[in-house]
Amino acid sequence: MALQSGKVEEARLLMPQLKGYPLAPWLEAQLLTADLAQVADATLAKFIQNNPYSLMGDSLSARLAERLAAQGKWTELLNTIPDNRDQLTTQCYRAEALLNTGLINQGLEQAKTIWDTTKKDFPNDCASLLLQLQTHKVLSYSDYWQRIKVLISNNRLSAARDLTPYLTEEDKKFFELWLATRAEPAKKLPELFIQADSSQLRTITVDAIKEVSDNKLETALSLWTQAQAIFKFTSAEKGEVESRLGMWEAWRHNEEGLQRLKRIPLVDRTKEGNAWLARLAMRSQDWPALLEASTALEATEGTDDEWDTWFYWQARSLEKLKKPAEAQTVYERLAKNSTYYGFLAADRIGQDYVYLEQTPPDRSQRIQGLQKLAAYQRWREWNALGERSQARKEWFRLLQAMDKEGVLAAAELALRQNDANLAIWTVSKVKDWNSIDVRFPLMYEQIVMDQARLQGIRPEWILGIMRRESAFDASAESSAKALGLMQLMPGTARDIGRQMGMELVAKEDILQPDLNVKLGSAYLRDMLKRFSGNYAQATAAYNAGPGRIPKWAPPQMLAADQWVESIPFDETRKYVRAVMAYTTIYDHKLNKDQHLRLSMRLQPIPAK
């Protein structure tokens, strides 16, 4: 209270009484910050040293780094300020310190890495470092243009404009033209077509046509035809535009999109172009095209989820093209993972789901160590005070310093503290999809079993939906206002409630776990009935709404894995894959000796 009232001296006098209190370091940091100009460098350095891997230490590290840099104490800065890769300002000061202590090559290398990898505006703390890059002539003209392109693509227009002093006068005009064209691409593009061909003008045109295609495909197709008659686009530029146009045609399940994407040389087809070529090829059962696209996608950088996806479809293509030995090798590699495609791969080769059978490791010793950490004690105290948001910030900052086994131990500790949601998010930091014990806790089991019995649906499916929707956070409220364990929209919840003879008004009613699961299960029952017991379609309907599902129906009967991967909406496609995998895992947990394999749950999709 004294600190909140601005009574710094009174608060300082009270501090000795808080010795041993978990949040005492946080209060000490507040005191230091309140009178920062009067605090000695050594005092700040000691606090940082005594509170490593902490939010308080991060904050004061940035402040001390700024002070030491202003004083030219570069060696002291390197020795005092931790190397925190998640704190851009600290990284800028440390790179600048390397330059000023004679470690020129190391400093310039770090500075260039910061330049190349930062996708947002540079803070003022990085201004001196950027000047050093310019002074040492590390940045070429193309570096400035490349960063401007990245910033514009991320809508960081102000930051992009800050770099225009380093452009030629002619290119400054192109920059302004680019921004004006991005604001009204369909209107401005015809004005570009009367100008002389240049690389800058083609860059603007390519970007603008892609922007138009995201909203009005037919308009973009017409503008692209005009542009090609006027400008001499490079093969790469053509590939960029054709990939975007083909993507949107494929998104509509339009055969023209498949042909357009196939015509693009592989070297010029973008990642998104390959992805949608693959999806439409699998829907059309064009196995050679699918093999080419999936092989190219497997070789690109991406998330583990994408790697999983394209390896599987590479194997499916090889299998269809009568190359069983090559397909087997890929399936065996995938089958080691407890994921949607890992399970499907295991099904293709008749292999057990390896990690579902394993006994969880004993993490007791690591957990005992975690419980002694000051950060853990602060986390518990923040929770006790009802400050969940601050507690989570504390928790996830602590995870940055841990190895994989430490993070998994932390996840199990969160479970022991009855915070399944935190455990799930903790495991996600190391992407260990095979830690089934901490990724898939059995929560609200009795409520789920009761509703499964009443509604006549499978309990593991309810759990799979719940795990995907809220990760068992009963208080969850999405940005779209979906509520509770099963993330029900208020309108949907009230409609279902009326059908069941209940009048729901308050948000608090819908958030109640027992009622939320009751309403969500009834809606799942309706979806399953509407789509004739097809779990893939009913799951997609729960996410995207039942009205869209008939629009995605194939022209002829299609295998469920092909249909799921060709769902136009990224969110829904990933949702169905996740729920089907989670359902399989919970089935094993509930019915260990009688569980179904994933492929048995995925019925073929009927034709339109």
N, C-alpha and C positions, 0 to 999 in steps of 0.2 A: 504493500500500500504506500509506503514511504517513497519508493521509486516511481510509482505511478503518479504521485502528487508532486514529483520533481524535488523531493527533499533528499538530495544525494548524501549529504553528510549524516543525516539521521539514519539512512539506510546503511551507510558504511559502518556506523557504530553498532548496528544490529547484527552484522555479518558473523562475528565470533560465536553468536548463539546458534548459528546454523551449521556449525562444523559437523560433518558427517551426513548432512541432508543431501539427498541425490541431486537436487536442483541448485545447490549452492554455487557450483561453477557457472551455471547459467546466470544467476543473479550477479555473480562477480563480473561476468562479461558485460552485463548491463551497466554496472557501476563504472567499469573502465571506459566504456563507450560514452557514457554521460559526461565524462571529463577527460576525453581522449588527448587533448592538446597538452595537458599537464602530466600525462603518464609517460614515464621513461621507457625508452626502447627496450631496455633489459626486462622491465616488468611485463611488457607485452610478449616478449620472446619467451619468458618463463611460463606465462599462461598458455601460450601455444604449445610449448613442449609438454606441459602437464596435462593438456587436453587434446591429445592427438585424435584424428579421425572423428572430429566433432563439428557440429554446426557452429558452435561458438568459436572454435579454433579457426575455422574457415573464414568467418567474418573478420576476425581480428588479424588474420594472416594477410588478407587483402589490404586492410588499413595500414598495417605495418610495412608491407611491401611498398605501398605508395609513399610512405614517409621516408623509408630508406633510399628509395630511388631519387626522391627530391634532394636528399642530402648527399647523393653520390656514394653511398656506402654499399657498393655492389658485392663485395666479398661477404660482408655480414648478411646481406640479403640472401645469397645462395646458401649460406650456412644456417640461416634461421627459418626461411620460408619453405614449407613442405612443397614437394613436387606433386601438386594436385591437378590431375588431368581434366577434372570436371570443372575447374575454375579458370575461366579464360583470362581474367585480369592477372591472376597469379602467374599463369604461363607466360604472358607477355612480359611481365617484370623479370621473371627468371631468365628468359631468352635475352632480354636486354642486358641483364647482369653478366651473362656469359660473354657478350660482345665487349662489355666494358672492363672485363678482367682478362682480356687477351685471348679468350677462347673463341676466336672469330668464326672459324668454320662450323663449330658446334652451335654457336649462337645463331648464325645465319640459317643453318639447316632447320633448327627449331622454329625460327621465325617464318621461314618459307612454308613449313608444315602448317603453322597456324593460319597463314594466308590461304593456303590451298584447301584446308578442311573446314574452315569456319563458314557456315552458310547464312549467318545473320550479321547484323551491324557490329562493327568493332567498337568496344567501349572507349571512352576517352583515355583510359589507362593504357591502351595499346597504341596511341598516336605516336609516341616517341619511337617505338619499335618499328612501326611502319616507315617512319622517316629513315631509320637505319637501313631498312631494306632498299629504299630508294637511293640513299647515299652510297651504298655498296654496289649499286647497279645490279641487284639480284633480280629485280622485276623487269621483265621485257614488256614491250608494247602489247604483245598478245596476252600476257598475264593480266594486264588491266582489263582488256576486252573480255577475257574469259571470266574474270570475277564479276564484271558488270553483267554478263549473260546469266551467270548463276544467281546473282542477286535479283535480277529482273524476273527470272523464272520462279523465284520464291517470293515475288511481290515485295521485295525490299528496295523500293524505288528511291527512297531518300538516300540510303546507303550507296546505291548505284550512282546517283547524281554526285555524291561526294568525290567520286573517282574521275569525274569528267575533266578536271583541270589537267590530267595527265594525257588527255587525248588531243589529237590535232583539231584545228578549228573545223575542218570538214567533218571529222567524226563526231564532234560535239553536235553538229547539225543533225547527223544521222541518229544520235542518241535521242534528241528531242523528237525527231520524227517517229522513232520507235515507240516512245511513251505515248505520243498522240495516237499512233496506230493501235496500240494495245487497248486504249480507252474505247475506241470505236472501230474495231478491225474490219467489219463488213463494209462500213462506210468509207474508210480511209484507203483500203486496198486499191480500188480503181485509180486513185490519185497517184499511187506508186507506179502503176503500169505505164504511165506516160514519161517516166524518168529513165535515164540511161542505166543499163545493167551494171551492177557492182556487187562485190561480195557482201558488203554491209546491207545493201538493199535486199539481196536475196535472203539474208539472215532475218531481216524484219518480215519479209513476205512469208517465209516458212513458219515463223512464230505466229504470225497473224492468221494464217489459214488453219493452223492447228487450233488456235483459239476459237475460230468460227465453227470448226467441225465439232467442238465440244458442245455447241448449242444448236447449230443448224447444219446438219450434214449436207443436205442438198445444196445449200448456198455455198458451202466450202468446196464441194465437187465442181460447181460451176466456176468459182474463182480460181481454182487450181488449173482448170483447163485453160482459162485466159492467161494465167501467169506463165504456164509452160510455153505458150505461143510467143511470149515476149522475152522472157529471161532464159539464159542458158544455165540451168541448175546443174550442179554436180550430181554424181550418182548418189553420194551420201545425203545431199539435201533432198533429192527425190525420195530416197528411202525413208527419210524422217517423216515427210508429209504422207507418203503412200501408206506407211505403217499406221499413222493415226487415222487416216480415212478408212483403211481396211479394218482397223480395230473396231470402229463404230459400226461398220457394216456387219462385221462378225458378231458384235454385241447384239444386233438385231436378228442373229441367226440367218443372215442373208448370204446365199451362196456366192454372190458377187464378191463379198469380202474375202472368202476363201481363195478365189481366183486372183484377186488383186494382191493379196499377201504372198501367194505362191510365186507371182511374177517378180517380186522384189528380190534382187540378188541377196543371198544369205549374208554376205559381208555388210550390206547396207540396211538390212531389216533390223529395226530396233527391238529391244527386249519386249516391249509391249506388243509389237507386231508379231514376234515369235509366239508369245503367250496366246494371243487370240487366233493365230494360225493353228496352233496346237489344239485349242478348244474347239474350233469349228471343224478341224480335220478329224478329231475323235468323234464328233457328233455325226459327221458324214462318212465315218469309217474309211478315211483316206490315210491308210497306215504309213505309206512312204513319207507323206508330208508331215504326219505327226512325228515320225522318227527323226526327221531332219530338224524340226522346230524344237522338240524336247531335248535332243542332244545339244543343240545350241544353247538352250536355256540352262541345262545342267552345268554348262561350262562357265556361265556368268555368275557374278557375285550376287548374293541375295540372302534372304532369310532362310533359316533351316526349313521352314514350311515350304518354300519354293523348291529347295533342293529335293526334299522328300517327294514333292509332286512330280517333278519332271523326270526324276529317276524312275518312278513307277511307270509313267507313260512311255518312257523309252523302252522299258521291259515289255510292256503290253504290246508295243509296236513290233518289237523283235519276235515276240511270241506269234503274233498274227502273220509275220513275214517268214515264218518257218525257220526261225533261228532259236530253237529252244535252249541250247546250251548257253548262249549269250544272255538270254532272258533269265535263266536260272541263276546266273551269277549276280545279276542286279537284284533279283527278288531276294536272294539270300542275304545280301547286304542290307536291304530295307527291312527285312523281317526281324531284325534285332531291335527295332524301335517300337515302343508302345504308342503308336500314332495311327491315324486313319489309314494312311498308305502303308505303314508298317504292318498293320493287321491284314489289309487286303493282300499284300505281298505274301505274307505267311499263308493265307488261304490259297493263293495260286499254286503254292508248292507243297501244301499239306503239312505245314510246320506248326508246332505249338507256339502260343504267345509266351515267349520266354520269360519276360520280366513279370508277368502276372502270377507266375508260380513261385517266384523267389521270396525268401524271407528277408524282411527289411534289415539293414545293418544296425548294429548297436552303436548309437551315437551318444550314449550317456556321458562319457568322459568329456566330449566336446561341449555338451550341453551344460555340464557342471562349470566348465570354464567360462562359458558365455554368461552364466548367471552372476558371476563375480565382476563382470565388466561394469564400469561406471555408466556407460551408455545404456546398458540394459536396465540399470537401476533408474536412470532418468526416464526411460521409456515407461516403466511401470508407474512411476510417480505421475507422469503426464496423463496416463490413462486414468489413474485414481482421481485426478483433478477434473476429469471429463474433457481433457484437451486431446482428442483423438488425432486431429490433424498434426499437431505438434509432435505427438508421440510417434507418428509414422515417419515424419521427417527425420527424427532422431534415429529410428530403426534403420531406415534405408541408407542413411549416411554411414552407419556402422557397417553395413554390408559391403561398402566399397573397399574396405580393408581386408576382407576375408577371402580365403580360397574357397573352392567349390564345396569341399566337405564342411567347412565352417558355415557356409550359407545354408546347406541342407540341414545341418544341426540347428541352425537358427529357425528354420522352417518347422522342424519338429518341436522346438521349444515354443513357438507361437501356437502350435496345435495344443500343446499341453496347457497353455494359458487360455484355451477355448477361443482362439481367434483363427478359425479356419481360413477366412479370407486373407489375412495377413500371411499365413503359411503358404497359400497358393501363390500370392504375388511375390513372396520371397523366392520360391523355387524358380519363378519365371526369370529371375535375374541371371541364373546360370543355365537356363534352357535345358535342364536335365529332364527330358520327357519320360525317362524310365524310373524316376523316383515316385512310384505309384502310391506309396504309403502316405507321403506328405502332399502330393498333388491332388489326391482324390479321397479325402476323408469322408466317412459316412456321417452325414448330418441330417437332422430332422427325420430320422429313419421311421419312427412310429407314425408321424403325420403322413409321410409319403406312402407307407404301406397301407394305411387306412384309406387314403384317397385313391390309390391304385385299385384297391378292392372295390370301392364304391363306384368308380368310373369305368372299371373294366379295362384298364390299360396297364402296361408294364411299369413297375416301380423304378426299374433301372433307367427307363426313358425319362421319367419325371426328374430323377436325380441328374441325368445327363443334361437336360434342359436347364435345371436350376444351377448346376455347376458352371455352365457356359454363360447364363444370363447374369448372375450376380456373384458368382464364386462364394455363395453362401453368406452374403452380407444382407441380413434381413432389413437393414435401413437404407439400402441402395436406392438412389434416385438418379436416373440418367438425365442428360441434357435435354432429352425429348420428353422428360417427366414420367418415364416408365418407373414403376414402383415395386420394391420388395424383392423377395427371393426369386420370383419368376418374371420380374420386370413387366408387370401389366400396365398398359395404358389405362388411365382412370376411366375413360369412356368405355373401353372394352370390359374392364372389371365391373362397371355398373350394369352393362348390358347382360353379362353372364349372371350377375347377382339377381337381376330382375327375373331372368329365366328360372332361377332357383328359388324365387320367392323372397329375396332379400333386397332391402333398400339401402344402398351404400351411398353415403354422402361425403364423409370426411376422408382425407388422405390417410389419416392414422388407422382407419378401418382396413384399408387395402394393404397397409404395411404389416398388419398382424400376420405372423408366419402361418398359423393354421388356416386362416381365411385366404391368404394369398395363394397357398398351395392348393386349397380347395377350388378356388376360381380358376387358377392356371391349369389344373388337372382336367377340369370340366371343358376348358377351351381345347386342350390337347385331344380329349376324347372326340370333340366335334370335328377337329381337323382330320383325325385318323378316319373317322366315319366318312367324311366328305370325300376323301381321297382313297376310299376302298381299301383301307388297311395298309397303304403304302407309306412306310415310315419316312423315307427320304422326302417325299412330296409333303407329307404332313408337317415335318420339321421345317421345311422351307416356308410353308404357309405360316407357321407360328412366328417366323422372323419377318417375312416380307409381306404377309397378308395373303389370304386365300385367292383373291382375285387375280393375282399375277401368275399363279401356277399353271393354269390352262394355257396361257400365252407362251409358256416355255416348253409345251409338250412337243415331242419329236414327230416328224412326219411318219415314222414307223416305229415299232417297238424297239426300245433302246435299253442297253444294260445300264443299271443304276449308276455305276461309277462314271460312265461316259456322260450321263445326264447331269449328275451333280457338278462335274468339273466344267460343264458348259453353261451353268447358270450365269446370266449376265451380271448380276450384282456381286461385286467382290465380297461384301459383307455377308450376304446370304450364302454364297458358295462356301466360304470359310466356316460359317456358322453350322451348316449341315455336316460338313466334314468333322468338325469338332464334336458336335452332339452325338453323331453316330459312333465316334471313337469312345467318347465318354460313357455312352450307354453300354458299350461292350465291356468296358472296365468295371462299371458298377454291376453289370450282370454277373461278372466273375466274382465280385465281392459278395453279392447276395446269394448266388447260386453256384458255388465253386464247382460242384460236380456235374451240373446240368446246364451250364451256360452255353449260349449260342455263339457261333462264329459271326463276325461282322458281315460277311458276304451272304449269310443266311437271312440277315435282317434287311438286306437291300434288294427288294423285289424289282424286276424290270419295270421300266416306265412305259405305260401304254401310249399308243399313237393318238394324235388329235382326233 
